[in-house]
Amino acid sequence: MFNDKVLSCKDCGREFTFSASEQEFYAEKGFTNEPGRCPECRSARKAQGRSGGYSRQPREMFPAVCSACGKETTVPFQPTGEKPVYCRDCYQPRSRSNW
C-alpha cells in the first residue's frame, strides 16, 4: 500500500527517504503530514527543545501597587485600574482559597 518516498529536509536541504514502514506508522498514529526534516535534523531539534536551547523572549512586566498591602510589585499585564492587582504574597492565599 505504501511506497518509499524521497523528501527534502527543510532545515539542511538534504534528501532523505520516508520509508513505507514509516508511512504506515504515521498513518496508524493519524498523522496527516509528511515529515519536513530528515532524521538527523529531527533528532537535533528534539534535543535542543529538551535542553532548553530555544530562546524565549522574557515576559514584559509592568509596575503596580498591591491593592491589599500597598507594596510596589510587577505584574505580567498592563494594569487598567478597573480591577484590583495583588503582589505575589497577597495573591497566593487568595487563589488557593477560591478552589
C-alpha positions as CSV (number, residue, x, y, z in Angstrom):
1,M,0.0,0.0,0.0
2,F,2.8,2.4,0.9
3,N,6.0,3.1,-1.2
4,D,9.2,4.7,-0.2
5,K,9.3,8.4,-0.9
6,V,12.3,10.7,-1.2
7,L,11.8,14.0,0.6
8,S,13.9,17.1,1.1
9,C,14.7,18.4,4.6
10,K,13.5,21.9,5.2
11,D,16.4,22.6,7.6
12,C,19.5,21.2,5.9
13,G,18.1,20.7,2.3
14,R,19.4,17.1,2.2
15,E,17.2,14.4,0.7
16,F,16.0,11.6,2.9
17,T,13.8,8.5,2.5
18,F,10.4,8.4,4.0
19,S,10.1,4.6,4.1
20,A,6.9,2.6,3.6
21,S,7.1,1.4,7.2
22,E,7.4,5.0,8.5
23,Q,4.4,6.0,6.3
24,E,2.4,3.1,7.8
25,F,3.4,4.2,11.3
26,Y,2.4,7.8,10.6
27,A,-1.0,6.5,9.2
28,E,-1.6,4.4,12.3
29,K,-1.0,7.4,14.6
30,G,-3.3,9.5,12.5
31,F,-0.6,11.9,11.3
32,T,-1.6,13.5,8.0
33,N,1.6,15.5,7.2
34,E,4.8,14.0,5.9
35,P,8.0,14.8,7.9
36,G,9.6,18.0,6.9
37,R,13.0,17.2,8.5
38,C,15.5,14.4,8.0
39,P,16.0,12.0,10.9
40,E,19.2,13.8,11.9
41,C,17.6,17.3,12.0
42,R,14.6,15.9,13.8
43,S,16.8,14.4,16.5
44,A,18.8,17.6,16.8
45,R,15.6,19.7,17.1
46,K,14.2,17.4,19.8
47,A,17.5,17.5,21.8
48,Q,17.5,21.3,21.5
49,G,14.0,21.5,22.9
50,R,14.8,19.2,25.8
51,S,17.8,21.2,26.8
52,G,16.0,24.5,26.6
53,G,18.2,25.5,23.7
54,Y,15.4,27.6,22.1
55,S,15.3,31.2,23.1
56,R,12.1,32.5,24.7
57,Q,11.5,36.2,24.9
58,P,11.4,37.4,28.6
59,R,7.9,38.3,29.7
60,E,7.3,42.0,29.8
61,M,6.4,43.1,33.3
62,F,4.6,46.3,34.4
63,P,4.8,48.2,37.7
64,A,1.8,48.1,40.0
65,V,0.8,48.7,43.6
66,C,-0.8,45.9,45.5
67,S,-4.4,46.5,46.3
68,A,-4.2,44.6,49.6
69,C,-0.9,45.7,51.2
70,G,0.2,48.7,49.2
71,K,3.6,47.2,48.3
72,E,5.1,48.0,44.9
73,T,5.3,45.0,42.6
74,T,5.4,44.0,39.0
75,V,2.8,42.1,37.0
76,P,2.8,40.4,33.6
77,F,-0.1,42.6,32.3
78,Q,-0.8,46.4,32.0
79,P,-3.0,47.3,35.0
80,T,-6.0,49.4,33.9
81,G,-7.2,50.4,37.4
82,E,-10.6,48.6,36.9
83,K,-9.7,45.5,38.9
84,P,-7.5,45.0,42.0
85,V,-3.9,44.0,41.5
86,Y,-2.1,41.9,44.1
87,C,1.6,41.2,44.9
88,R,2.7,37.6,45.0
89,D,2.4,37.4,48.8
90,C,-1.2,38.6,48.8
91,Y,-2.3,36.8,45.6
92,Q,-1.1,33.3,46.7
93,P,-3.6,32.9,49.6
94,R,-6.4,34.4,47.6
95,S,-6.0,32.0,44.7
96,R,-5.9,28.9,46.9
97,S,-9.0,29.9,48.9
98,N,-11.0,30.2,45.7
99,W,-10.7,26.4,45.0
